Amino acid sequence: MKYSKQEVMQYVQEEDVKFIRLAFCDVFGRQKNISIMPSELPRAFEYGIAIDASAIEGFGDETHSDLFLHPETDTLMPLPWRPEEGRVVRMFCDITYSDGRNFEYDTRTLLKKAISAASQAGLQFYFGTEQEFYLFREDEEGNSTHIPYDSAGYMDIAPEDKGENIRREVCLTLEQMGIWPESSHHEAGPGQNEIDFRYSDPLTAADNAMTFQTVVKAVALRNGLVADFSPKPLKVQPGNGYHINISVQSRDHSDHMDAMIAGILDKISDMTVFLNPLEDSYLRFGQDKAPGYISWSSENRSQLIRVPAAMGEYRRAELRSPDPSANTYLAFCLLIYASLHGIQNHLELAEPADINFYNASEEVLSRFDKLPDSLEKAVQLAAQSSFIQKYIPKGILDIYCRR
């Protein structure tokens, strides 16, 4: 919803809001925030709120440590799990230097630039997200035990599926915040769950994906559980995937789906370190419906990209390699640029790979390129990529490559 600054201040007063969380994330997508009192809101809108950037990984050192948060009014949301008396709201922020220049490592701003580049090319992208997570029991000190909350399997129901009420509470909480989940179910791993979202514009979808993880963790904590979004929480069980659905529309109503997919396939290895930034990310590949090869097909869940059965506005491409440890803003940014690369260069899409990669012969597999199978290899490919160097600031690339 579109809010003016005056409307936000009026809302804060009328709804007894006592704390305003100004939210942003570091270069790895870890969400951060600072809370201000309502009396500070006019200053936040006019000048921004200063933070010590030197204390945030990847944001600089003590020599140039002051950065400013500028709340974006359109992202105003109540946090329903906080007390009704003295309510708490949240806004995402742009980050600038003291002289007003955009902070070049603000990944949310990088996504805005990609969206603008697409708009200038007459294109509008839409993203839908599907994130998986595990629910683990807590120990006496509130730490995760890595004991799954249940032993249910894929799409099982209660009483085997104990996560049903947690997912219900998450979905209802999100609805109170104006975020509309599409579906939810138990996943294949014990204690593993998935909640999916309908498509929206890239910035809204990215903000909602960030909010989703926060809500899941808050609801889990309230129920004496720990939510784990890491790529491979249990070594012998399925990892957590972060499937990203992408579609594109053009002003001239041309169909660019094939070229979009071709562009992503062409640049996927270069961008993998940003989609799968942890060592454990690479333990997922090639098993439990996680792809290992660079390929596409219709409906086939062993592929890197599948085109689900859908018609009209619901037709989309589903990228299956990312995991929830990715910085969503960087992931969407690079996927837009890779799509533009395919569309603007009229790349032709290869024939679909209508095979099951999990039981195909070595002879068949040898015809396909593999995704990077380690963080080290993914780092090397990103560091050598002119595509990545063009769109990712050197400082961010250096940080990812040093990990």
C-alpha positions in Angstrom: 0.0 0.0 0.0 1.2 3.5 -0.8 1.7 5.7 2.3 2.9 9.3 2.5 5.2 10.3 5.3 2.3 12.2 6.9 0.1 9.1 6.7 2.7 7.0 8.4 3.1 9.5 11.3 -0.7 9.7 11.6 -0.9 5.8 11.7 1.8 5.7 14.4 -0.2 8.2 16.5 -3.6 6.6 16.0 -2.5 3.0 16.5 -0.5 3.6 19.7 2.8 2.6 18.0 5.6 3.0 20.5 8.5 1.5 18.5 9.4 1.8 14.8 11.9 -0.8 13.6 14.1 0.5 10.7 15.1 -2.7 8.9 17.9 -3.5 6.4 20.3 -6.3 5.7 24.0 -6.9 5.4 25.6 -8.1 2.1 24.8 -11.7 3.0 21.1 -11.0 3.5 21.1 -11.2 7.3 18.4 -8.9 8.5 19.3 -6.0 10.8 17.3 -3.3 12.5 17.4 -0.4 14.9 14.3 0.7 16.8 13.4 4.4 17.2 10.6 6.1 19.2 7.8 7.9 17.4 9.2 11.3 18.3 12.2 10.5 16.1 10.2 9.6 13.0 10.2 13.2 11.5 14.0 13.2 11.7 14.2 9.8 10.2 12.2 10.9 7.2 14.1 14.2 6.7 17.7 13.3 7.5 17.9 9.5 8.1 19.0 7.7 11.2 22.7 7.1 11.7 24.2 3.7 12.3 27.7 2.5 13.0 28.5 0.6 9.7 31.9 -0.6 11.0 30.1 -3.1 13.2 28.3 -4.7 10.3 30.2 -7.3 8.2 30.9 -5.9 4.8 29.8 -2.4 5.5 33.2 -0.7 6.0 35.6 0.0 8.8 36.1 2.6 11.5 37.5 5.3 9.1 34.2 5.8 7.3 31.7 4.3 9.7 28.6 6.6 9.6 25.7 5.5 7.3 22.1 6.6 7.4 18.9 4.7 7.2 16.0 6.2 5.3 12.7 4.4 5.9 10.6 3.6 2.9 6.9 4.5 3.7 5.4 1.9 1.3 6.9 -0.9 3.4 5.2 0.0 6.7 4.0 -3.2 8.4 2.8 -4.0 12.0 4.5 -6.8 13.8 1.5 -8.8 15.1 3.5 -11.0 17.5 4.5 -7.9 19.6 2.1 -6.6 22.4 -1.1 -4.9 21.4 -0.3 -2.2 23.9 2.7 -0.2 22.7 2.6 -1.7 19.2 5.6 -2.2 17.0 5.9 -1.5 13.3 8.6 -2.1 10.7 9.8 -0.3 7.6 12.6 -1.3 5.2 15.2 1.4 4.6 17.5 2.7 1.9 21.1 3.3 3.0 23.1 6.4 2.2 26.3 8.1 3.1 26.1 11.4 5.1 26.2 13.4 1.9 23.2 11.6 0.5 24.9 9.3 -1.9 23.6 5.8 -2.1 25.6 3.2 -0.2 27.0 1.0 -2.9 26.8 -2.2 -0.8 23.1 -1.7 -0.1 21.8 -4.8 -1.9 18.2 -3.6 -1.8 19.3 -0.6 -3.9 21.1 -2.9 -6.3 17.8 -4.8 -6.9 16.1 -1.4 -7.5 18.7 -0.7 -10.2 18.1 -4.0 -11.9 14.3 -3.4 -11.9 14.9 0.1 -13.4 17.2 -1.5 -16.1 14.4 -3.9 -17.0 11.8 -1.2 -17.1 14.0 0.9 -19.5 14.0 -2.2 -21.7 10.2 -2.4 -21.6 10.1 -5.4 -19.4 8.5 -6.2 -16.0 9.6 -9.2 -14.0 7.6 -11.0 -11.4 8.9 -13.4 -8.7 7.2 -16.0 -6.5 9.1 -17.8 -3.7 9.0 -21.2 -2.1 11.2 -21.5 1.0 11.8 -24.7 3.0 12.7 -24.8 6.7 13.1 -27.4 9.5 11.4 -27.1 12.9 13.6 -28.5 15.7 13.0 -28.9 19.4 14.7 -26.6 21.9 16.9 -27.7 24.8 16.5 -26.3 28.3 18.5 -23.2 27.4 16.4 -22.5 24.3 19.0 -23.7 21.8 18.3 -26.0 18.9 18.7 -29.7 19.6 18.5 -30.7 15.9 15.8 -33.1 17.0 13.0 -32.7 14.5 9.6 -31.6 15.7 7.9 -34.6 14.0 8.7 -37.6 11.8 6.2 -36.9 9.1 6.9 -37.0 5.4 5.9 -35.2 2.2 2.4 -33.7 2.4 1.5 -35.9 5.4 -1.3 -34.7 7.6 -1.9 -34.5 11.4 -1.3 -36.1 13.8 1.9 -37.2 12.0 2.4 -33.7 10.8 2.9 -31.6 13.9 3.9 -28.6 12.0 0.4 -28.0 10.7 -0.5 -25.5 13.5 2.8 -23.7 13.2 2.3 -23.2 9.5 -1.2 -22.0 10.1 0.0 -19.5 12.7 2.7 -18.3 10.3 0.2 -17.8 7.5 -2.3 -16.0 9.7 0.4 -13.7 11.0 1.6 -12.9 7.5 -2.0 -12.1 6.5 -2.2 -9.6 9.4 0.8 -7.9 7.9 -0.7 -7.7 4.4 1.3 -10.6 3.0 -0.7 -13.4 1.3 0.7 -17.0 1.3 -0.5 -19.2 -1.5 0.0 -22.7 0.0 1.8 -24.6 2.7 2.6 -28.2 3.4 4.9 -30.7 5.2 8.0 -31.4 3.2 10.0 -34.6 2.8 12.3 -34.3 5.7 11.2 -35.0 9.4 10.2 -31.6 10.8 10.6 -30.0 7.4 8.0 -27.5 6.1 7.3 -25.3 3.1 5.2 -22.2 2.5 4.8 -20.7 -1.0 3.9 -17.2 -2.2 2.0 -16.0 -5.2 4.0 -13.8 -7.6 4.5 -10.1 -7.2 7.0 -7.4 -8.3 10.6 -8.1 -7.5 11.1 -5.7 -4.7 7.9 -6.6 -2.9 8.7 -10.3 -3.3 12.2 -9.8 -1.9 10.9 -7.8 1.1 8.3 -10.4 1.7 10.8 -13.2 1.6 12.9 -11.4 4.2 9.8 -10.9 6.3 8.8 -14.5 6.0 12.0 -15.8 7.6 11.5 -13.4 10.5 7.9 -14.4 11.1 8.7 -18.1 10.9 11.5 -17.8 13.5 9.3 -15.6 15.8 6.3 -18.0 15.6 8.6 -21.1 16.2 10.2 -19.4 19.2 6.7 -18.6 20.6 5.9 -22.3 20.4 9.1 -23.5 22.0 10.8 -24.5 18.7 13.7 -23.4 16.5 13.2 -22.7 12.8 16.3 -23.6 10.7 16.6 -22.2 7.2 20.2 -23.4 6.6 20.8 -25.4 3.4 21.5 -28.8 5.0 20.6 -28.9 8.7 20.5 -32.8 8.8 23.3 -34.5 6.8 21.2 -37.6 5.9 17.9 -35.8 5.2 16.8 -33.5 2.4 18.3 -30.0 2.4 16.3 -26.7 2.5 15.6 -25.4 -1.0 14.6 -21.9 -2.0 12.7 -22.3 -5.3 12.4 -19.0 -7.2 9.6 -18.6 -9.8 10.2 -16.0 -12.5 8.0 -14.6 -15.3 8.4 -11.6 -17.6 6.0 -9.3 -19.4 6.9 -6.8 -22.1 5.1 -3.7 -23.2 4.8 -5.1 -26.8 3.3 -8.3 -25.4 6.1 -10.4 -26.9 6.8 -13.8 -25.3 10.3 -13.7 -23.9 10.1 -16.8 -21.7 12.5 -19.0 -23.7 15.1 -16.3 -24.0 14.8 -15.5 -20.3 15.4 -19.1 -19.4 18.3 -19.3 -21.9 20.0 -16.2 -20.3 19.7 -17.7 -16.8 21.1 -21.0 -17.9 24.0 -19.2 -19.6 25.0 -17.3 -16.4 23.9 -19.7 -13.7 27.4 -21.0 -12.9 28.7 -17.4 -12.6 26.1 -16.4 -10.1 25.9 -19.6 -8.1 28.0 -18.4 -5.1 25.3 -15.7 -4.6 22.5 -18.2 -4.7 24.3 -20.8 -2.6 26.8 -18.9 -0.4 27.7 -21.6 2.2 29.8 -24.7 2.1 26.8 -26.8 3.1 24.8 -25.3 0.2 26.7 -27.8 -2.1 25.7 -30.8 -0.1 22.2 -30.4 -1.5 23.1 -30.6 -5.2 22.2 -33.8 -7.1 19.9 -35.4 -4.5 16.5 -35.1 -2.9 15.0 -33.1 -5.8 17.9 -30.6 -5.8 19.5 -30.2 -9.2 23.1 -31.0 -10.0 23.2 -30.2 -13.8 22.5 -27.2 -15.9 19.3 -28.1 -17.8 15.6 -27.3 -18.1 12.4 -29.2 -18.9 8.7 -29.0 -18.3 7.4 -30.2 -14.9 10.5 -32.4 -14.3 11.8 -31.9 -10.8 15.2 -33.3 -11.4 16.0 -30.2 -13.6 17.7 -26.9 -12.7 14.8 -25.0 -14.3 11.4 -26.5 -14.8 8.4 -24.9 -16.4 5.4 -26.0 -14.3 2.1 -26.9 -15.9 0.2 -23.5 -15.9 -1.6 -21.2 -18.3 -1.7 -17.5 -18.9 -0.5 -15.2 -16.1 0.6 -18.3 -14.1 3.1 -19.5 -16.7 6.6 -19.2 -15.1 10.0 -20.7 -14.8 11.0 -22.3 -11.5 14.7 -22.1 -10.6 15.5 -25.0 -8.2 19.1 -24.5 -7.2 19.1 -21.6 -4.6 18.8 -22.2 -0.9 17.4 -19.9 1.9 20.9 -18.8 3.0 21.0 -16.6 -0.2 20.6 -12.8 0.0 17.3 -12.5 -1.8 18.0 -9.0 -3.1 21.2 -10.1 -4.8 19.6 -13.3 -6.1 16.7 -11.4 -7.8 19.1 -8.7 -9.0 21.3 -11.2 -10.8 18.4 -13.2 -12.2 17.0 -10.1 -13.7 20.3 -9.2 -15.4 20.8 -12.7 -16.6 17.3 -12.7 -18.1 18.0 -9.4 -19.8 21.2 -10.9 -21.2 19.1 -13.7 -22.7 16.3 -11.5 -24.1 18.5 -8.7 -25.4 20.9 -11.0 -27.1 18.1 -13.2 -28.5 19.6 -16.4 -27.0 18.0 -19.6 -28.2 16.8 -22.1 -25.6 18.3 -25.6 -25.9 16.1 -28.6 -26.3 14.4 -29.7 -23.0 16.2 -32.5 -21.1 13.3 -34.9 -20.6 15.3 -37.3 -18.4 15.5 -38.1 -14.7 19.0 -36.9 -13.7 18.9 -39.0 -10.5 19.0 -42.3 -12.3 20.5 -41.4 -15.7 23.6 -43.2 -17.0 27.0 -41.6 -16.9 26.9 -41.5 -20.7 23.8 -39.4 -20.6 25.0 -37.2 -17.8 28.3 -36.5 -19.6 26.3 -34.4 -22.2 25.4 -31.8 -19.6 27.4 -29.2 -17.8 27.4 -29.5 -14.0 26.7 -26.8 -11.4 29.7 -25.9 -9.3 30.0 -28.7 -6.8 31.8 -26.8 -4.1 31.9 -23.3 -2.6 35.5 -23.0 -3.7 34.6 -23.7 -7.4 31.6 -21.3 -7.3 33.9 -18.5 -5.9 36.4 -19.1 -8.7 33.7 -18.8 -11.4 32.3 -15.6 -9.9 35.7 -14.0 -9.5 36.5 -14.7 -13.2 33.1 -13.6 -14.5 32.8 -10.4 -16.5 29.0 -10.7 -16.0 29.3 -10.6 -12.2 32.0 -7.9 -12.3 29.6 -5.7 -14.3 26.7 -5.9 -11.9 28.1 -6.7 -8.4 30.3 -4.0 -6.7 33.9 -5.1 -6.3 33.6 -4.8 -2.5 30.7 -7.3 -2.3 32.4 -9.7 -4.8 35.6 -9.6 -2.7 33.7 -10.3 0.5 31.9 -13.4 -1.0 35.2 -14.6 -2.5 37.1 -14.4 0.8 34.6 -16.6 2.6 
